[in-house]
Amino acid sequence: MVVDTGAQATVMAPGLAQELHLTPLPGESIQVVGVSGSAQVALYPVDDLRTDLFNAQQVAVPALPNVGSTNARGILGMEHFSQGKLSFDHREARLSFSASSAARPGVVAVKGQLGDNGLLSVPVSIDGVVFDALVDTGASATVLNWAAMAAMGWQRNDPRLKAAGGIRGATASATQVVSTRLDKVQIGPARLSNVPVIVTVPADGASADRPSMILGIDVLSALAIYSVDFPRAELQIGVPH
């Protein structure tokens, strides 16, 4: 399953539920909201859900609405990690979970904020303009909305913008997008250049949104070592020696 810091709750692919002979809870459903829409889905009763990081019993797991959004069998949401620190080491392909704690020597804490959904956003500077970005290890690409691009002075007809079709998140709805690269992106101590991003394009006549950004795994993996500390509302980034 994908470990997704941008997901509140764990979901499973319907095919996995069928293999496990799970029957949806009668009369029960829940709304799953993704980057491109929402869907009402069934809930499956799971007696035992465990990894090396947590152990949960008697939980109701929603169905993944868009099975094409991942090759994994589901998504592990942050309900199991919200009381501690989830640490990623991309060099060793290792994941660990520990109690919330201050950044150790050699690690810089980027102070962010938890949204109403309990998920962490941190300030990211792009060409000198600062945005709050959702830390989303479940997103394969870093995504900005058009309001963020407009705040940086971009125009719709900029030749650096290339058509990129549509994207789908956890739901099956699609959103039209374009792609480009950004010269200067800074997250705490990390300074990145030539960063690929996807930009969502609103439909003609749609009202302007607030600037928003999703910090995907393409950029996060470039940090190599980092931790999401939910109680401290921090992204703690290891500084290369």
C-alpha positions in Angstrom: 0.0 0.0 0.0 1.1 3.6 -0.6 2.0 5.5 2.5 0.2 8.8 1.8 0.8 11.8 4.0 -1.8 13.6 2.0 -4.6 11.2 2.9 -6.7 11.3 6.1 -7.8 7.7 5.9 -6.8 4.3 4.7 -8.6 2.9 1.6 -8.3 -0.4 -0.1 -8.8 -1.5 -3.7 -12.1 -3.3 -4.2 -10.2 -6.2 -5.8 -8.3 -6.7 -2.6 -11.6 -6.7 -0.6 -12.9 -9.4 -3.0 -9.8 -11.5 -2.5 -10.2 -11.3 1.3 -13.9 -12.2 0.9 -15.0 -8.9 2.7 -18.6 -7.9 2.4 -19.4 -4.1 2.5 -21.1 -3.0 5.7 -24.8 -2.8 4.9 -26.2 0.7 4.6 -22.8 2.3 5.4 -20.8 4.5 3.0 -18.5 7.5 3.2 -17.5 10.3 0.9 -13.9 10.2 -0.4 -12.5 13.5 -1.6 -9.5 13.7 -4.0 -7.6 16.3 -5.9 -10.1 16.2 -8.8 -13.4 15.4 -7.2 -15.3 13.2 -4.7 -17.1 9.9 -4.6 -19.4 8.0 -2.2 -17.9 4.6 -1.5 -18.6 1.4 0.5 -17.0 0.5 3.8 -15.4 -2.9 4.4 -15.1 -4.4 7.9 -11.5 -5.4 8.7 -10.7 -7.4 11.8 -7.0 -6.8 11.8 -4.9 -4.2 10.0 -1.2 -4.2 10.8 2.2 -3.3 9.5 5.6 -3.1 11.3 4.6 0.4 12.2 1.1 0.0 13.7 -1.6 -2.5 14.6 -5.3 -1.7 14.4 -8.3 -4.0 15.0 -11.9 -3.8 14.1 -11.7 -0.9 11.6 -14.0 0.1 8.7 -11.9 0.7 5.5 -13.4 2.7 2.6 -13.1 1.4 -1.0 -10.6 3.1 -3.3 -12.9 4.9 -5.9 -10.3 5.1 -8.7 -8.3 1.8 -8.8 -6.2 3.3 -11.7 -4.7 6.0 -9.3 -2.1 3.5 -8.0 -0.6 0.2 -8.8 -0.7 -0.6 -5.0 -3.5 -2.5 -3.4 -4.6 0.6 -1.4 -3.5 3.7 0.5 -2.4 4.0 4.1 -3.8 7.2 5.5 -2.5 9.3 8.4 -5.1 8.3 11.0 -2.5 5.7 12.2 0.4 8.3 12.4 -1.2 11.5 13.6 0.2 11.2 17.1 3.9 10.9 16.1 6.7 11.3 13.6 6.7 9.5 10.3 10.2 9.4 8.8 11.2 8.6 5.2 14.7 7.6 4.0 14.7 7.3 0.3 18.4 6.3 0.1 17.6 3.2 2.1 14.0 2.8 1.0 13.1 2.7 4.7 10.1 4.0 6.7 10.0 4.5 10.4 7.5 5.8 13.0 8.4 7.3 16.4 7.2 9.6 19.1 7.1 13.3 18.2 10.4 15.0 19.0 12.5 18.1 18.2 14.8 17.9 15.2 18.1 16.2 16.0 21.5 17.7 15.0 21.9 17.7 11.2 18.2 18.1 10.7 16.3 21.3 10.0 12.7 21.7 11.1 10.4 23.6 8.7 7.4 24.9 10.8 4.1 24.4 9.1 0.5 24.1 10.1 -2.1 21.3 10.3 -5.3 21.8 8.4 -8.8 21.0 9.6 -8.2 17.5 8.1 -5.1 17.1 10.3 -2.7 17.0 7.4 0.5 19.1 7.2 1.2 22.0 5.0 4.6 23.9 5.0 5.8 27.1 3.4 7.5 26.7 0.0 9.2 29.5 -1.8 9.0 29.6 -5.6 10.9 32.3 -7.4 10.6 34.4 -4.2 6.8 33.9 -3.8 5.8 31.8 -0.7 2.9 29.3 -0.8 1.6 26.8 1.8 2.1 23.4 0.3 0.5 20.1 1.4 3.1 17.5 2.1 1.8 14.6 0.0 3.8 11.4 -0.4 0.9 9.8 -2.2 1.1 12.3 -5.1 3.4 11.2 -7.9 3.8 14.8 -9.1 4.0 18.3 -7.5 0.8 20.2 -8.4 0.0 23.9 -8.3 -3.3 25.5 -9.2 -3.6 28.4 -11.6 -4.1 31.0 -8.9 -0.5 30.1 -7.6 0.9 30.5 -11.1 -0.9 33.8 -11.5 0.5 35.0 -8.2 4.0 34.5 -9.7 3.0 36.6 -12.8 2.5 33.7 -15.3 0.1 34.1 -18.2 -2.1 31.4 -19.7 -0.4 31.7 -23.1 3.2 31.4 -21.7 5.2 29.2 -24.1 6.8 27.4 -21.2 3.4 25.7 -20.4 2.8 22.4 -22.2 -0.5 20.5 -22.5 -0.4 17.5 -20.2 -3.9 16.0 -20.5 -5.7 15.3 -17.3 -4.9 14.0 -13.8 -7.0 11.8 -11.5 -6.5 11.3 -7.8 -8.3 8.9 -5.5 -11.6 9.6 -7.4 -12.3 9.0 -11.0 -12.9 12.6 -11.9 -10.3 14.2 -14.2 -8.9 17.7 -14.1 -7.2 19.4 -17.1 -3.5 20.2 -16.5 -0.5 21.7 -18.1 3.2 21.1 -17.2 6.2 23.3 -16.9 9.5 23.6 -14.9 10.2 26.1 -12.1 13.7 27.6 -11.7 14.0 28.3 -7.9 12.1 26.2 -5.4 13.1 26.3 -1.7 11.8 24.2 1.2 13.6 25.1 4.4 17.3 24.4 3.8 16.7 22.6 0.5 17.1 24.6 -2.7 16.0 23.0 -5.9 16.1 24.1 -9.5 14.5 23.0 -12.8 11.7 21.4 -10.8 8.9 19.8 -12.9 5.3 20.7 -11.9 1.8 20.1 -13.0 -0.6 23.0 -13.1 -4.4 22.5 -12.9 -6.3 24.7 -15.3 -9.8 25.9 -14.3 -12.6 25.7 -16.8 -13.5 28.9 -18.7 -15.6 31.2 -16.5 -14.7 29.4 -13.3 -14.2 31.6 -10.2 -10.6 32.2 -9.1 -9.3 29.8 -6.4 -6.9 30.6 -3.6 -3.3 29.7 -4.5 -2.6 26.1 -3.5 0.2 23.6 -3.9 0.7 19.9 -3.4 4.3 18.9 -2.7 4.5 15.5 -4.3 6.9 12.6 -4.0 8.9 13.8 -7.1 10.2 16.7 -5.0 10.1 15.1 -1.6 12.3 12.2 -2.7 14.9 14.8 -3.8 15.2 15.7 -0.1 16.4 12.1 0.5 15.7 12.1 4.3 12.8 13.8 6.0 10.1 13.4 8.7 6.6 14.5 9.0 6.0 15.3 12.7 2.3 15.9 13.1 2.1 17.0 16.8 4.8 19.6 16.2 3.4 20.5 12.7 6.9 20.2 11.2 8.6 18.9 8.1 12.1 17.9 9.4 14.6 17.7 6.6 18.0 16.1 6.9 20.8 18.3 5.7 23.4 16.6 3.4 26.9 16.5 4.9 
